[in-house]
Amino acid sequence: MRRFRSIRPLGYRRGMSKALERLRVTVDPAHTVVITNELQKGIVGDEAILAALPVAVREAGILPVAGRVCAAARARGVRVLHAVVEERFDGAGQSLNCRIFALGAKRRAEVGYGPIDAGRPGAEIVDELDVQPVDIKMSRIHGMTAFTGTELDAVVRNLGGRTVVIMGVSVNLGVLGTALSACDLGYQVVIVRDAVCGIPKEYADAVLENSLSMIATIVDADELIAAWS
């Protein structure tokens, strides 16, 4: 299988220092924000509607990696934003216009609530991210992506953001859609390859290789943290 094109650490081979320097400029703390996408207990935990996703998340080990990136970002003054879904108890305000939303409505009808209803444990952000008071939570009750119908764009711009670093789930839908929206809005997009996940893995890898690599800089967490060091 083809390897992703990525930016290797300084010293990997002669000339690669220029690549690291480009990354440093792209993710300069003065104009960069980190966005975690839907890393919630009801999405990547045991109550998830798509049972295969939490399994893939555990196997890929993305949660501790995302937590490490968040900690490194805060240490350099990079703001961390958490894009989450917090549905109403009755599901009002959502459209059942696609299969995944219909699955959520079916679960609500069966058990009387949704796994990411506001106020329920499943709506909480996973412990591995170690959410801090300086972080900003951006919540929505509808839609598939973080920018659509939310204040995320305005908040990022008000923070001086020109580059967004994206982590979370899933590469199939949320990460892909959020990256496309960010690109359309004029942001430089960086995706942390070992802090995103999709199902099946082979498909997620193909999306990273053939779609996201065309609109974003794909890096490992170690490469990103090195650029901030």
SULWOSUL-V777906 format. One record per residue. N is the residue number from 1. OMEGA is omega in whole degrees, -180 to 180 (* if undefined). D_CENTER is the distance of its C-alpha to the mean C-alpha in Angstrom with 2 decimals. Layout:
N;OMEGA;D_CENTER
N;OMEGA;D_CENTER
This chain:
1;-179;24.70
2;177;23.74
3;176;21.72
4;169;18.76
5;-178;19.86
6;180;18.34
7;-176;19.57
8;180;21.63
9;179;22.69
10;178;25.74
11;-180;28.92
12;169;27.64
13;-178;30.32
14;-179;32.24
15;-179;30.46
16;177;26.92
17;177;27.20
18;179;26.88
19;178;23.48
20;179;22.31
21;176;23.97
22;178;22.18
23;179;18.81
24;178;20.23
25;-178;21.22
26;-175;17.92
27;176;15.98
28;-178;19.00
29;-178;18.19
30;-177;20.41
31;-177;18.10
32;170;14.51
33;175;11.77
34;176;8.51
35;170;5.71
36;-174;3.84
37;171;3.38
38;174;6.75
39;-176;7.45
40;-176;10.98
41;179;14.27
42;178;15.28
43;180;12.47
44;178;12.15
45;-171;15.62
46;-177;19.17
47;-173;19.37
48;178;16.71
49;176;18.22
50;-173;17.12
51;-179;18.77
52;-176;17.82
53;177;14.06
54;177;14.70
55;180;17.23
56;179;15.02
57;180;12.48
58;-179;15.64
59;-180;17.19
60;179;14.44
61;-174;14.21
62;-173;10.53
63;176;10.79
64;177;13.50
65;179;11.98
66;177;8.90
67;180;11.77
68;178;13.85
69;179;11.66
70;-180;11.44
71;179;15.18
72;179;15.97
73;-180;14.34
74;-178;16.41
75;179;19.40
76;179;19.39
77;176;18.94
78;-177;15.45
79;178;14.12
80;178;11.02
81;180;9.71
82;177;8.26
83;-175;7.76
84;173;9.81
85;176;12.55
86;-174;16.00
87;173;18.66
88;-180;22.32
89;-179;24.75
90;179;26.46
91;-178;23.59
92;179;25.15
93;178;23.33
94;175;21.44
95;178;22.64
96;-173;23.32
97;177;23.08
98;-172;21.23
99;-175;21.43
100;176;18.30
101;177;19.34
102;177;22.84
103;177;21.86
104;179;20.52
105;178;23.79
106;178;25.80
107;180;24.38
108;-180;25.21
109;-177;28.68
110;-173;29.30
111;176;28.39
112;178;28.50
113;175;24.95
114;-177;21.34
115;179;19.02
116;172;16.75
117;178;19.75
118;179;19.83
119;178;21.75
120;-179;21.24
121;-178;19.84
122;179;17.19
123;-177;15.59
124;175;15.18
125;-176;12.17
126;-176;12.74
127;-176;15.37
128;-180;13.87
129;176;11.81
130;-176;15.29
131;-178;14.56
132;180;17.20
133;180;19.29
134;178;18.12
135;178;14.50
136;177;14.00
137;179;12.82
138;-172;12.31
139;174;13.60
140;178;14.73
141;-178;17.21
142;173;16.96
143;-172;15.28
144;-173;12.47
145;-169;10.07
146;-176;8.98
147;-172;11.83
148;175;14.52
149;180;17.14
150;178;15.48
151;-172;16.41
152;-179;13.13
153;-179;14.87
154;-179;17.97
155;179;16.46
156;-180;14.67
157;179;18.04
158;175;20.06
159;-179;18.38
160;-176;19.50
161;171;16.17
162;177;16.64
163;175;13.78
164;176;10.05
165;-173;8.02
166;173;4.41
167;174;3.00
168;-175;3.20
169;-19;5.69
170;177;7.64
171;-180;8.67
172;-170;11.70
173;-170;10.72
174;-180;7.64
175;179;5.64
176;-178;9.25
177;180;10.36
178;178;8.07
179;178;8.97
180;178;12.47
181;-180;12.81
182;178;11.96
183;179;14.45
184;-178;16.91
185;174;16.83
186;-180;17.85
187;162;15.05
188;-176;14.75
189;174;11.39
190;179;10.39
191;180;8.08
192;-171;8.61
193;-178;10.33
194;174;11.12
195;172;7.81
196;-175;6.57
197;174;9.12
198;-179;11.25
199;-13;14.88
200;-175;17.30
201;-178;16.25
202;178;18.68
203;179;17.21
204;177;13.62
205;-179;15.43
206;178;17.44
207;177;14.68
208;-175;13.29
209;-168;16.95
210;-179;18.38
211;-175;16.02
212;179;12.94
213;179;15.36
214;-177;17.48
215;-174;15.25
216;169;13.11
217;-178;14.07
218;-178;12.88
219;169;13.54
220;178;13.78
221;-179;12.99
222;179;16.77
223;180;17.14
224;-180;14.77
225;177;16.51
226;179;19.80
227;178;19.23
228;-173;18.91
229;*;21.95
